Amino acid sequence: ARAMLITLCYLYLWARWGPRSAALIRRTVSRLHRSRCSFTFCRCAGPAARQPSPPSPPSLSHEEQVCLRIGNKVFFTDETQFLEDLNRWSLLLISPFIYPDKLLQAEHIAFVTESVSAQIDNLQKVPGPSKEIVKWSDYCSPLAYKPGEPYKLIAETSVDNFSSLGIAFMEDRLQMDNGMVPHKIVCKYLHKLFLVSAGQGEGEKSKLEKESDHEDESNSLSDKEIGSGEHHHLHLSSCHECLQLENSTIESVRFASAENIPELSDDCNSKLEEKNDDCLARGIKRVNLAGKPPNVLIYLGSETAKVEFEQVKSILQECIDVDSYTIYRLHEEQVLKDPWIDNSLLLIIATEEPISEENHKKFMKFLSTGGKILGFSSSFTFDGIQIKRKNKLKKTVHELVVSKMDSTEIKLNLLVSGCIFEQVMKEDISKVKTLSRLNNADKDIVIVHLTYGDSGGEAILSQAHLELDINSMDVQTEEDFNLLKISNTKRYEVLKEILMSLGLSCELSEIPMLTPMYLLSSDEEIHLAFLKWLEGNVDAEGLRASSKVSLKFVSSLESKMEITPSLMPVITAMGSFSSEHFSLKTYQENLQTKKLGKILLFTEVTTTTMDLLDGLMFELPEEMGLIAIAVRQTQGKGRGGNVWLSPVGCALSTLHITIPLHSNLGQRIPFVQHLVSLAVVESVRSIPGYEEIDLRVKWPNDIYYSDLMKLGGVLVNSTLIETTFHILIGFGFNVNNSNPTICINDLITKYNKEEGTKLKALTADCLIARTVTVLERLIDVFQEKGPNGVLPSYYKYWVHSGKQVRLRDEEGPIAWIVGIDDYGFLQVHEEGKGVESVHPDGNSFDMLRNLIVPKH
């Protein structure tokens, strides 16, 4: 009753003294903070609100609750809340020396602000001209952020400043720095959330840490374990979560250097300065030092076409952690009008057009606030560097020598713009650092690093086209195509290092979640026969057990279906299947086999297709040929235990075949991998018009572009049961993934440019079906005629004809590749010693160095 009376009194005061609501909020926040309960400012959930919407405030009948309203806003208390798992959060404040006067203190408030995009918030009121706007970052220090909807920010501030934020929120005067609309502010008194301050003496703990209740002393991170001044940790909920957070957000950066470390404030102890320099350089990941929202802007000048934007955006998405950043285009009309300077972490300038004086001033202002700029063949420059046009270099491919952060050098070929950088003699030349020169007589400078101002502003400007892939360039010659493609992996390496040096995270995104499988078939009759066979070969729950991957057959997708590496659900209803990466119709149209590949297990994401058929293949009737197909693999397998990365755009599958022991192929099982490699090549080169696409086989199990680059491989596992070989053939090849190496559609694009043809790009579903079809024909020919039935086709497409190699090492004896013997082993002829067979399981053929070396 007393609590209810207090609540009614507050409501009365609120209604009676509306103009004095600010004082009421300040007093209430102070009282609630001292009582250490959780309190929240949020919008009421209403019929007009769109998703995502905040939860409705708790009922007023709750005896501990105080609820104050202004229009559609509510201020209420609730039970103590905890943040969810912080693995996806990124730290903003990594060193106390950045904001030495704003460390989280016992009397400060740690809180979370949730924001949504303005266009999805129907309840937003536009502040009137007389209302004073409150900028969120002016009243608090951001600590960590989490992108997405809602966009979440952890911050800390004093009680008074938090009150000001709450008042501005209730009165629709609060603005977020990134242009989003604040939707909810939650002050969660987290008795296990604290910061370990750098510079604490051993054994000395902050007030907040003393107040926290770490019950498991054996697991806590003491100051001795951390080391004085080494790291800034967020501790949440339990020490286990602390360690998870530490691993995910404050890993060591590989390329930190002394110049990357923020300056210490004047009042810092000199002893601490000496002690912290090295450990900060070694141990702290540079995440958003300027505390800016994680927006990346791309400026393309007055160009209106979207193609260039998509090109640059695409390469960025393949380099940076896409879950941590949002990429926007900065249009010409926005440069001078929109408040992008405070809302962006990185500006990419990717236009050769002259930069207007007004725009240049705006870009320099961005640098002065700690912003980062990356120039791609742009006319933007400043201070100690100027651009010089060198027409003989325009749109030509040249070798660059790039200096890496670890002082090593890397050489690669890139298309250059036709401009170079020249240093202007000034007093302070230390702010200019050359990162790359052309490997020519003039040693022309093409990539530079510049610093600007006292807030950490820096720019890396490149006159080499790091941002363009081969399909975005007008490459004239086959030599240039080859040089650029061979350097493509190094291009990514250099670009990632540049982005990391500008403070972005280029860590690999999280491994994708496993997805259920679908049972599909190219033949309805065989599909029904398989389902009938299943009825007598699964348990009552539909489970088919296996030591590798057990399969649970279900009629439809269930919401709480368990999917693990060892247990995969298989949905049997074909009508519910759809995929943007795989067309069953295309597969059916291109599969012309008697039995191979008729029963298909398809999944978007799996560990490896090599394990999916293990529980079915030994008992399934022979006419029901099994194949497993995936869009992505998280643990793809290669020869010798190698792990294959399998991005979208690869053709990935495992096929089951049976071969009688007493048959031509049964006596020469090593030939199977050669037949599969040949089938992949012929799946493309047997299409009318595609005969000259330069796709080839390399002994023993690889698919190559010419003799230059690998774009696929084959893995064969065989099991002999009585007199039958059960063989699993895993094959994967790049069809539509141009980066970071090469794919079949790159070769088609190249051929179209050279020959003036208009051959269509191919798809993985088509080529998998064609490969299986060709393989069945090759097996039939081999069984009838033996090796001589297929070797003429194999030699037509292989890369080794007449090649000279050295045996064992670079100083070893010279030998010539002769061919393949009757059992599929490579034959080499060493002068004076005759012909010798080389077994694939014992040797490795190094194409790039022309070596045949024993495998250990």
C-alpha positions in Angstrom: 0.0 0.0 0.0 2.8 2.4 0.9 4.6 1.7 -2.5 1.3 2.3 -4.3 0.8 5.6 -2.5 4.3 6.7 -3.4 3.7 5.8 -7.0 0.4 7.8 -7.0 2.2 10.7 -5.5 4.8 10.7 -8.2 2.1 10.5 -10.8 0.3 13.4 -9.2 3.5 15.5 -9.1 4.2 14.6 -12.7 0.7 15.8 -13.8 0.7 18.8 -11.5 4.3 20.0 -12.1 4.8 19.1 -15.7 7.1 22.1 -16.5 9.3 20.9 -13.7 9.6 17.3 -14.9 13.4 17.7 -15.3 14.0 18.2 -11.6 11.7 15.3 -10.8 13.6 13.0 -13.2 16.9 14.1 -11.7 15.8 13.4 -8.2 14.3 10.0 -9.1 17.4 8.9 -11.0 19.7 9.8 -8.1 17.5 8.0 -5.6 17.2 4.9 -7.8 20.9 4.8 -8.5 21.6 4.9 -4.8 19.1 2.0 -4.3 20.9 0.1 -7.0 17.9 -1.1 -8.8 17.4 -1.3 -12.6 15.5 1.5 -14.4 14.6 2.1 -18.0 13.5 4.9 -20.3 11.6 3.5 -23.3 8.8 4.0 -25.8 5.5 2.3 -25.1 4.7 -0.5 -27.4 1.7 0.6 -29.4 -0.3 -0.4 -32.5 1.5 2.1 -34.6 4.9 0.9 -33.7 6.8 -1.3 -36.2 9.3 -4.0 -35.4 11.6 -4.0 -33.7 9.6 -2.6 -30.7 10.6 -2.5 -27.1 8.7 -4.6 -24.6 5.7 -3.0 -22.8 6.6 -1.6 -19.4 5.7 -3.8 -16.5 2.3 -3.4 -14.8 1.9 -0.6 -12.4 0.7 -3.0 -9.8 4.2 -4.2 -9.1 5.0 -3.1 -5.6 8.6 -2.0 -6.3 7.8 0.0 -9.5 7.8 3.7 -10.1 6.3 4.6 -13.5 6.4 8.1 -15.0 4.9 9.0 -18.4 5.1 11.8 -21.0 3.0 11.0 -24.0 4.3 7.7 -25.5 7.4 7.7 -23.3 7.7 5.8 -20.0 10.3 5.7 -17.2 10.0 2.7 -14.9 12.0 0.4 -12.6 12.4 -3.3 -13.0 14.3 -6.2 -11.7 18.1 -6.2 -12.1 19.0 -7.0 -15.7 22.1 -8.5 -17.2 23.5 -8.0 -20.7 23.3 -10.9 -23.1 26.5 -12.7 -24.3 29.0 -10.1 -25.5 30.7 -12.2 -28.2 29.3 -9.9 -30.9 30.1 -6.7 -29.1 33.2 -4.6 -30.0 35.1 -2.5 -27.5 35.3 1.2 -28.1 37.4 2.2 -25.1 40.5 0.1 -25.1 42.8 2.2 -23.0 42.2 4.5 -20.0 44.7 6.9 -21.4 42.4 7.9 -24.2 39.8 9.3 -21.8 41.8 9.5 -18.5 39.2 11.7 -16.9 36.3 9.4 -17.9 37.0 6.1 -16.4 34.1 4.1 -15.1 33.8 5.1 -11.4 31.7 3.7 -8.6 29.4 6.8 -8.7 29.0 6.6 -12.5 26.2 4.8 -14.3 26.8 2.0 -16.9 23.9 1.8 -19.2 22.8 0.5 -22.6 21.1 2.6 -25.3 19.1 0.8 -28.0 18.4 2.7 -31.3 16.6 1.9 -34.5 16.6 3.4 -38.0 14.6 6.6 -38.2 12.5 5.3 -41.1 11.1 2.4 -39.1 10.2 4.4 -36.1 6.7 5.8 -36.6 6.5 7.3 -33.1 9.4 9.7 -33.6 8.5 13.3 -33.1 10.6 16.0 -34.8 11.9 18.4 -32.2 10.5 21.9 -32.6 12.9 24.8 -33.4 12.7 26.0 -29.8 13.8 22.7 -28.3 17.4 22.3 -27.4 18.9 19.2 -29.0 21.0 16.9 -26.8 23.7 14.9 -28.5 24.2 11.5 -27.0 28.0 11.4 -27.1 28.3 14.9 -25.4 26.9 13.4 -22.1 28.6 10.0 -21.9 31.7 7.9 -22.9 30.9 5.0 -25.2 32.5 1.7 -24.1 31.2 -1.0 -26.6 28.8 -1.3 -29.4 26.8 -4.0 -31.3 25.6 -3.3 -34.8 22.2 -4.4 -36.1 18.5 -3.6 -35.3 18.3 -2.4 -32.7 21.8 -0.9 -32.6 23.1 -1.1 -29.1 25.7 1.0 -27.2 27.2 0.5 -23.8 28.3 3.7 -22.2 29.1 5.2 -18.8 28.5 8.7 -17.4 27.8 10.6 -14.2 24.4 10.5 -12.5 23.7 14.1 -13.6 24.6 13.5 -17.2 22.5 10.4 -17.3 19.6 12.4 -15.9 20.1 14.9 -18.8 20.0 12.1 -21.3 16.8 10.7 -19.7 15.2 14.1 -19.7 16.1 14.7 -23.4 14.8 11.2 -24.3 11.5 11.8 -22.6 11.1 15.2 -24.4 12.2 13.9 -27.8 15.3 16.0 -27.8 17.9 13.2 -27.8 19.9 12.5 -30.9 22.3 9.6 -31.6 25.5 10.3 -33.4 24.8 7.8 -36.1 21.5 9.3 -37.1 19.4 6.5 -35.6 16.5 7.1 -33.2 17.0 6.2 -29.5 14.4 3.7 -28.6 15.3 2.6 -25.1 17.8 3.5 -22.4 18.4 0.8 -19.8 20.5 1.5 -16.7 21.3 -2.1 -15.6 23.0 -2.2 -12.3 25.5 -4.9 -13.2 27.2 -6.0 -10.0 29.6 -8.1 -12.2 30.3 -5.5 -14.9 33.4 -3.5 -14.3 36.6 -2.3 -16.0 40.1 -3.3 -14.9 41.9 0.0 -15.0 45.4 0.1 -16.5 47.9 1.4 -14.1 46.5 -0.1 -10.9 49.1 -1.3 -8.5 49.3 -5.0 -7.9 46.7 -6.2 -5.5 44.9 -2.8 -5.7 41.4 -3.0 -7.1 39.0 -0.3 -8.3 36.1 0.6 -6.1 33.7 -1.0 -8.5 35.7 -4.2 -8.6 35.6 -4.3 -4.8 31.8 -3.9 -4.9 31.4 -6.7 -7.4 30.6 -10.1 -6.2 33.1 -12.5 -7.9 32.2 -15.7 -6.0 34.6 -18.0 -7.8 38.0 -16.5 -6.7 39.9 -19.4 -8.4 38.6 -18.3 -11.9 38.9 -14.5 -11.5 41.4 -12.5 -13.4 43.6 -10.9 -10.8 45.8 -7.9 -11.4 48.8 -10.1 -11.2 47.5 -12.4 -13.9 46.6 -9.4 -16.1 49.7 -7.4 -15.5 49.7 -3.8 -14.6 48.4 -1.7 -17.4 48.2 -4.5 -20.0 44.6 -4.7 -21.1 41.2 -3.3 -20.6 38.7 -6.1 -19.9 34.9 -6.1 -19.7 33.9 -8.6 -17.0 30.3 -9.8 -17.3 28.2 -12.2 -15.3 30.8 -14.9 -14.9 34.5 -15.4 -15.5 33.7 -17.9 -18.2 32.0 -15.1 -20.1 34.8 -12.8 -19.3 37.2 -15.1 -21.1 34.8 -15.5 -24.1 34.7 -11.8 -24.4 38.4 -11.4 -24.1 38.9 -13.9 -26.9 36.3 -12.3 -29.2 36.9 -8.6 -28.8 40.4 -7.9 -27.5 42.6 -10.3 -29.3 46.1 -9.2 -30.1 46.5 -7.3 -33.4 49.2 -8.7 -35.6 50.5 -5.5 -37.0 50.5 -3.1 -34.1 53.4 -0.7 -34.0 54.5 2.2 -31.7 52.9 4.8 -33.9 49.5 3.1 -33.5 49.5 3.6 -29.7 47.4 6.6 -28.4 49.4 9.2 -26.7 49.5 9.2 -22.9 48.1 12.2 -21.1 50.4 14.6 -19.4 49.4 13.6 -15.9 50.3 9.9 -16.4 53.1 8.6 -14.4 56.3 8.4 -16.5 57.0 4.9 -15.1 53.6 3.8 -16.4 54.4 5.3 -19.8 57.5 3.1 -20.1 55.8 0.1 -18.8 52.7 0.4 -21.1 54.3 1.2 -24.4 55.3 -2.3 -25.4 52.4 -4.2 -23.9 49.9 -2.0 -25.6 51.6 -2.4 -28.9 51.6 -6.1 -28.5 48.4 -6.8 -26.9 45.5 -4.5 -27.8 43.3 -4.7 -30.9 42.7 -1.3 -32.4 38.9 -1.1 -32.4 37.5 2.3 -33.3 39.9 4.5 -31.3 37.9 7.6 -32.2 34.8 6.1 -30.7 32.9 6.7 -34.0 29.9 4.7 -35.1 31.0 1.7 -37.3 29.9 3.2 -40.6 32.1 2.9 -43.7 31.3 5.5 -46.4 32.2 5.2 -50.1 32.6 8.4 -52.1 32.5 8.1 -55.9 32.2 11.8 -56.9 29.4 12.8 -59.2 29.2 9.3 -60.7 25.5 8.2 -60.6 25.9 4.6 -61.7 25.6 2.0 -58.9 28.1 -0.4 -60.5 31.3 1.2 -59.1 29.7 1.4 -55.6 28.8 -2.3 -55.7 32.4 -3.2 -56.9 34.0 -1.4 -54.0 31.4 -2.6 -51.5 31.8 -6.2 -52.6 35.6 -6.2 -52.1 35.1 -4.6 -48.6 32.6 -7.2 -47.6 35.1 -9.9 -48.5 37.8 -8.4 -46.3 36.2 -6.9 -43.2 34.0 -8.4 -40.5 30.6 -7.7 -42.1 28.8 -8.2 -38.8 30.7 -5.2 -37.3 30.4 -2.5 -40.0 27.7 -1.0 -42.2 28.7 0.3 -45.6 26.9 3.3 -47.2 27.5 5.4 -50.3 28.3 9.1 -49.6 26.6 10.9 -52.5 28.0 14.2 -53.8 25.0 16.2 -52.5 25.5 14.8 -49.0 29.2 15.8 -48.6 28.5 19.4 -47.5 25.0 19.0 -46.1 24.8 15.7 -44.0 26.4 15.3 -40.6 28.5 12.3 -41.8 31.7 13.4 -40.2 30.7 12.4 -36.7 28.9 9.3 -37.9 31.6 7.5 -39.8 34.7 5.5 -39.0 36.2 5.2 -42.5 35.8 7.2 -45.7 36.8 5.5 -49.0 37.4 7.9 -51.9 37.3 6.0 -55.1 37.0 8.5 -57.9 39.6 10.0 -60.3 37.6 13.2 -60.6 39.1 16.4 -59.1 38.0 17.0 -55.5 36.3 20.4 -55.1 37.9 22.8 -52.6 34.7 22.7 -50.4 34.7 18.8 -50.4 38.5 18.8 -49.7 38.0 21.0 -46.6 35.2 18.6 -45.4 37.4 15.6 -45.9 40.2 17.3 -44.0 37.8 18.2 -41.2 36.9 14.5 -41.0 40.6 13.6 -40.6 41.0 16.3 -37.9 38.3 14.5 -35.8 40.2 11.2 -35.9 38.6 9.9 -39.1 40.3 7.5 -41.4 40.5 7.8 -45.2 41.4 5.2 -47.8 42.0 6.4 -51.3 41.6 4.2 -54.4 43.2 5.8 -57.4 41.7 9.1 -56.4 42.9 12.7 -56.8 42.6 13.4 -53.0 45.9 14.2 -51.3 47.2 16.7 -48.7 50.3 18.0 -46.9 53.6 16.5 -47.8 52.5 14.6 -50.9 51.3 15.5 -54.4 50.1 13.6 -57.4 52.0 13.5 -60.7 50.4 12.1 -63.9 52.5 9.6 -65.7 50.6 8.6 -68.9 52.7 5.7 -69.9 51.6 3.9 -66.7 47.8 4.5 -67.3 45.8 1.3 -67.1 48.8 -0.9 -67.2 49.8 -3.9 -65.0 53.0 -3.5 -63.0 54.8 -5.3 -60.2 54.6 -3.5 -56.9 56.8 -4.0 -53.8 54.7 -3.4 -50.7 56.2 -2.9 -47.3 54.2 -4.8 -44.7 53.7 -3.8 -41.0 56.2 -6.5 -39.9 58.9 -4.9 -42.0 58.8 -7.7 -44.6 58.1 -7.0 -48.3 55.6 -8.6 -50.7 55.6 -8.5 -54.5 52.5 -8.6 -56.5 51.1 -7.3 -59.9 48.3 -4.8 -60.0 46.6 -2.4 -62.5 47.9 1.1 -61.8 46.0 4.3 -62.5 48.6 6.3 -64.4 49.4 8.6 -61.5 52.2 8.4 -58.9 52.9 10.2 -55.6 55.7 12.7 -55.1 56.9 13.9 -51.8 56.9 17.7 -51.3 59.9 18.9 -49.2 58.5 20.1 -45.9 59.9 20.4 -42.4 57.8 17.6 -41.0 58.3 14.8 -43.5 57.8 12.2 -40.7 54.0 12.3 -41.3 54.5 10.7 -44.7 55.4 7.1 -45.0 55.9 5.2 -48.3 54.1 1.8 -48.3 54.7 0.7 -51.9 56.7 1.5 -55.0 56.6 0.1 -58.5 59.3 -2.3 -59.3 60.6 -0.2 -62.2 63.6 1.9 -62.9 62.1 5.1 -61.3 60.8 3.3 -58.2 57.6 5.3 -58.5 55.6 5.7 -55.2 52.1 4.3 -55.5 50.9 3.8 -52.0 51.5 6.2 -49.1 50.4 6.6 -45.5 49.7 10.1 -44.1 48.8 11.3 -40.6 46.9 14.4 -39.8 46.1 16.4 -36.6 46.3 15.4 -33.0 43.2 13.1 -32.9 44.5 10.1 -34.7 43.4 11.1 -38.2 45.2 9.1 -40.9 44.9 8.3 -44.6 46.3 5.6 -46.9 46.2 6.6 -50.5 46.8 4.2 -53.4 47.3 4.7 -57.1 47.1 0.9 -57.6 43.7 -0.6 -58.1 43.5 -2.7 -54.9 39.7 -2.4 -55.1 39.1 -4.0 -58.5 38.8 -7.7 -59.4 39.6 -9.1 -62.8 36.0 -8.8 -64.0 35.9 -5.1 -63.2 39.0 -4.3 -65.3 39.4 -3.8 -69.0 42.3 -6.2 -69.2 43.7 -6.4 -72.8 46.1 -9.3 -72.8 46.2 -12.9 -71.6 49.6 -12.1 -69.9 48.0 -9.3 -67.8 45.0 -11.6 -66.9 47.4 -14.3 -65.7 49.6 -11.8 -63.7 46.6 -10.3 -62.0 45.0 -13.6 -61.1 48.2 -15.1 -59.7 48.5 -12.0 -57.5 44.9 -12.0 -56.4 45.5 -13.7 -53.1 48.3 -11.3 -52.3 46.0 -8.4 -53.3 43.6 -9.5 -50.5 46.4 -9.8 -48.1 47.6 -6.3 -48.7 44.1 -4.8 -48.7 43.3 -6.5 -45.4 46.5 -5.2 -43.8 45.7 -1.7 -44.9 42.2 -1.9 -43.5 43.5 -3.3 -40.2 46.1 -0.5 -40.0 43.2 2.0 -40.3 41.5 0.4 -37.3 39.0 -2.0 -38.9 38.6 -5.7 -37.9 39.4 -8.1 -40.7 38.8 -11.2 -38.7 36.9 -14.0 -40.4 33.2 -13.9 -39.7 31.7 -16.6 -37.5 31.4 -20.1 -39.0 27.9 -20.3 -40.5 25.3 -22.4 -38.7 24.6 -25.9 -40.0 21.4 -26.3 -42.0 19.1 -29.3 -42.4 19.3 -31.5 -45.5 16.7 -32.1 -48.1 16.1 -35.5 -49.8 15.7 -34.8 -53.5 15.7 -36.9 -56.6 16.0 -36.6 -60.4 13.5 -39.4 -60.8 10.1 -39.6 -59.0 9.9 -43.4 -59.3 13.4 -43.8 -57.7 12.4 -41.3 -55.1 9.4 -43.3 -54.0 11.5 -46.5 -54.1 14.0 -44.9 -51.8 11.3 -43.8 -49.3 10.0 -47.4 -49.3 13.5 -48.7 -48.6 13.8 -46.2 -45.8 10.7 -47.5 -44.0 12.5 -50.8 -43.2 15.9 -49.3 -42.5 15.3 -46.6 -39.9 14.1 -46.8 -36.4 10.8 -45.6 -35.0 12.1 -42.0 -34.8 13.3 -42.1 -38.4 16.9 -42.3 -37.4 19.6 -43.9 -39.5 22.6 -44.3 -37.2 26.2 -43.9 -38.3 29.6 -43.5 -36.6 30.2 -40.3 -38.6 26.9 -38.5 -39.2 23.6 -40.0 -38.2 20.6 -39.0 -40.3 17.1 -38.4 -39.0 14.5 -38.5 -41.7 11.5 -36.2 -41.1 8.6 -35.2 -43.3 8.9 -31.5 -42.7 11.1 -28.8 -41.1 10.4 -28.6 -37.3 11.2 -25.4 -35.5 13.2 -27.0 -32.7 15.1 -29.5 -34.9 18.5 -30.4 -33.6 21.3 -30.0 -36.1 24.8 -31.0 -35.0 27.9 -32.3 -36.8 27.0 -35.8 -35.8 23.2 -35.6 -36.2 21.6 -34.1 -39.3 17.9 -34.0 -40.0 16.8 -34.9 -43.6 13.5 -33.4 -44.8 11.8 -35.9 -47.2 9.0 -33.6 -48.6 10.5 -32.3 -51.9 7.7 -29.8 -52.2 9.1 -27.6 -49.4 12.5 -27.3 -51.0 13.9 -24.0 -52.4 17.4 -22.5 -52.6 18.8 -19.4 -54.2 22.1 -21.3 -54.8 20.8 -24.6 -56.2 18.1 -25.4 -58.8 16.8 -29.0 -58.7 15.3 -28.4 -62.2 18.7 -27.5 -63.6 20.3 -30.5 -61.9 17.6 -32.8 -63.3 17.9 -31.4 -66.8 21.7 -32.0 -66.9 21.8 -35.4 -65.2 21.7 -38.1 -67.9 22.8 -41.2 -66.0 21.6 -44.7 -65.5 22.1 -44.8 -61.8 24.7 -42.3 -60.5 23.5 -39.2 -58.6 19.8 -40.2 -58.7 19.2 -39.8 -54.9 20.4 -36.4 -53.7 21.0 -35.1 -50.2 21.3 -31.3 -50.4 22.2 -28.8 -47.7 23.2 -25.1 -47.6 25.8 -25.5 -44.9 27.5 -28.7 -43.6 30.8 -29.7 -42.1 31.9 -31.9 -45.0 29.9 -33.8 -47.7 32.4 -36.7 -47.3 30.7 -37.9 -44.1 27.0 -37.5 -45.1 26.6 -40.7 -47.1 28.4 -43.0 -44.6 25.3 -44.4 -43.0 23.5 -45.2 -46.2 25.9 -46.3 -48.9 26.7 -49.9 -47.9 23.1 -51.2 -47.8 21.3 -49.0 -50.4 20.3 -50.8 -53.6 22.9 -50.1 -56.4 20.4 -48.5 -58.8 19.8 -45.7 -56.2 23.0 -43.7 -56.8 23.7 -41.4 -53.9 25.2 -37.9 -54.0 25.5 -35.2 -51.3 25.7 -31.6 -52.4 26.4 -28.5 -50.2 26.6 -24.8 -50.9 29.2 -24.3 -48.2 31.4 -26.5 -46.1 32.9 -25.6 -42.8 35.4 -28.4 -42.6 36.0 -29.4 -46.2 38.6 -32.2 -46.6 41.6 -32.5 -49.0 44.4 -35.0 -49.5 46.7 -35.5 -46.6 44.4 -34.0 -44.0 44.3 -30.6 -45.7 41.3 -28.4 -44.9 39.6 -26.8 -47.8 37.8 -23.4 -47.5 34.5 -23.6 -49.3 32.8 -20.3 -50.0 29.6 -19.7 -51.9 30.2 -20.2 -55.6 32.0 -23.6 -55.4 30.6 -26.8 -56.7 30.8 -29.1 -53.7 29.7 -32.7 -53.7 30.4 -36.3 -52.7 29.3 -39.1 -55.0 29.0 -42.8 -54.1 29.9 -45.4 -56.7 30.4 -49.2 -56.5 33.1 -50.9 -58.6 33.5 -54.8 -58.7 36.9 -55.9 -57.5 37.3 -58.2 -60.5 37.0 -55.6 -63.2 39.3 -53.4 -65.2 38.8 -50.4 -62.9 38.6 -52.6 -59.8 42.1 -53.7 -60.5 43.3 -50.1 -61.1 41.5 -48.1 -58.4 44.0 -45.2 -58.4 42.5 -44.4 -61.9 39.3 -43.3 -60.2 40.6 -39.9 -59.2 41.9 -39.3 -62.7 38.6 -40.1 -64.2 36.8 -37.7 -61.9 39.3 -34.9 -62.7 38.8 -35.5 -66.4 35.0 -35.6 -65.9 35.1 -32.1 -64.3 37.1 -30.7 -67.2 34.9 -32.4 -69.8 31.7 -31.2 -68.0 32.7 -27.7 -69.3 34.7 -28.4 -72.4 32.1 -30.8 -73.9 29.5 -28.0 -74.1 29.2 -26.6 -77.6 31.1 -23.3 -77.7 33.1 -24.0 -74.5 35.6 -26.4 -76.0 38.5 -23.8 -75.8 37.9 -22.8 -72.2 41.4 -23.4 -70.8 40.4 -25.9 -68.0 42.9 -28.8 -67.5 43.8 -31.7 -65.3 46.9 -32.0 -63.2 48.1 -35.3 -61.8 47.1 -36.8 -59.6 43.8 -35.1 -58.6 43.6 -31.4 -59.4 41.7 -29.2 -61.8 43.8 -26.2 -63.2 43.4 -23.1 -65.2 46.1 -23.7 -67.9 49.2 -24.8 -65.9 49.0 -21.6 -63.7 46.3 -21.8 -61.0 44.3 -24.5 -59.2 40.6 -24.1 -59.1 39.4 -27.6 -58.0 40.4 -30.9 -56.6 39.3 -34.5 -56.0 39.4 -36.8 -53.0 38.7 -40.5 -53.2 38.1 -42.9 -50.3 37.5 -46.6 -51.0 36.3 -49.5 -48.9 36.4 -53.1 -50.1 33.5 -55.2 -48.8 33.8 -58.8 -50.1 34.3 -58.3 -53.8 32.9 -54.8 -54.2 34.6 -51.4 -53.8 32.4 -48.8 -52.2 33.9 -45.5 -53.2 33.2 -42.0 -52.0 34.4 -39.4 -54.4 34.6 -35.8 -53.1 35.0 -33.1 -55.6 35.0 -29.4 -55.4 35.8 -26.7 -58.0 35.3 -22.9 -58.2 32.4 -22.0 -60.5 31.3 -18.5 -59.6 33.6 -17.3 -56.8 36.2 -15.0 -58.5 37.9 -14.2 -55.3 40.3 -14.7 -53.8 41.7 -16.9 -56.5 40.0 -17.9 -59.8 36.9 -19.7 -61.1 35.5 -21.2 -64.2 33.3 -18.1 -65.0 36.5 -16.0 -64.9 37.8 -18.1 -67.7 34.6 -17.8 -69.6 34.7 -14.0 -69.2 38.3 -13.9 -70.4 37.5 -16.0 -73.4 34.5 -13.8 -74.3 36.8 -10.7 -74.3 39.5 -12.4 -76.4 37.2 -14.0 -78.9 34.3 -11.6 -79.0 31.9 -14.4 -78.0 28.9 -14.2 -75.6 29.1 -17.5 -73.8 26.9 -17.6 -70.7 28.2 -18.1 -67.2 27.8 -21.5 -65.8 26.3 -22.7 -62.5 27.3 -25.2 -59.9 24.1 -27.2 -60.1 24.6 -27.6 -63.9 28.2 -28.6 -63.7 27.8 -31.1 -60.8 25.1 -32.9 -62.8 27.3 -32.8 -66.0 30.3 -34.1 -64.1 28.4 -37.1 -62.8 27.0 -37.8 -66.2 30.5 -37.7 -67.9 32.0 -39.8 -65.1 29.5 -42.6 -65.5 30.3 -42.7 -69.3 34.1 -42.7 -68.5 33.7 -45.6 -66.1 31.8 -47.6 -68.6 34.5 -47.0 -71.3 37.3 -47.9 -68.8 35.5 -51.1 -67.8 35.2 -52.1 -71.4 38.6 -51.0 -72.9 40.8 -50.4 -69.9 43.2 -47.4 -69.5 43.7 -47.0 -73.3 40.0 -46.2 -73.6 40.3 -42.9 -71.6 44.0 -41.9 -71.7 43.8 -40.1 -75.1 41.2 -37.7 -73.5 43.2 -37.4 -70.3 46.4 -36.5 -72.2 44.4 -34.0 -74.3 43.6 -32.0 -71.2 46.5 -32.6 -68.9 49.1 -29.9 -68.1 52.3 -32.1 -68.1 53.0 -32.9 -71.7 56.7 -32.7 -72.4 57.4 -31.0 -69.0 60.8 -31.3 -67.4 61.0 -31.8 -63.7 63.6 -32.3 -61.0 63.4 -35.2 -58.6 63.4 -34.7 -54.8 64.7 -31.1 -54.6 65.8 -28.1 -56.7 69.3 -29.6 -57.1 68.0 -33.1 -57.9 68.4 -34.9 -61.2 66.4 -33.8 -64.2 63.6 -36.1 -65.5 60.9 -35.8 -68.2 57.2 -36.7 -67.6 56.3 -39.5 -69.9 52.7 -40.3 -69.0 50.6 -42.5 -66.7 51.2 -46.3 -66.3 48.5 -48.9 -66.4 47.7 -48.4 -62.7 47.4 -44.6 -62.8 50.8 -43.7 -61.5 52.9 -40.9 -63.0 55.8 -42.1 -65.2 59.0 -40.1 -65.4 62.2 -40.7 -67.4 65.5 -40.0 -65.8 68.4 -39.9 -68.2 70.4 -43.1 -67.8 67.9 -44.8 -65.6 64.9 -45.5 -67.8 61.2 -44.9 -66.9 60.1 -44.8 -63.2 56.6 -44.7 -61.8 55.8 -42.2 -59.0 53.0 -43.1 -56.6 50.6 -40.3 -55.7 50.2 -41.4 -52.1 54.0 -41.1 -51.5 54.9 -38.1 -53.5 53.7 -34.5 -54.1 54.0 -32.8 -57.4 55.0 -29.1 -57.0 53.7 -27.4 -60.1 55.2 -24.0 -59.3 58.8 -25.3 -58.9 58.5 -28.3 -61.2 59.5 -30.7 -58.5 58.5 -34.2 -57.6 59.2 -34.6 -53.9 58.5 -37.4 -51.4 55.6 -36.6 -49.0 56.5 -37.1 -45.3 
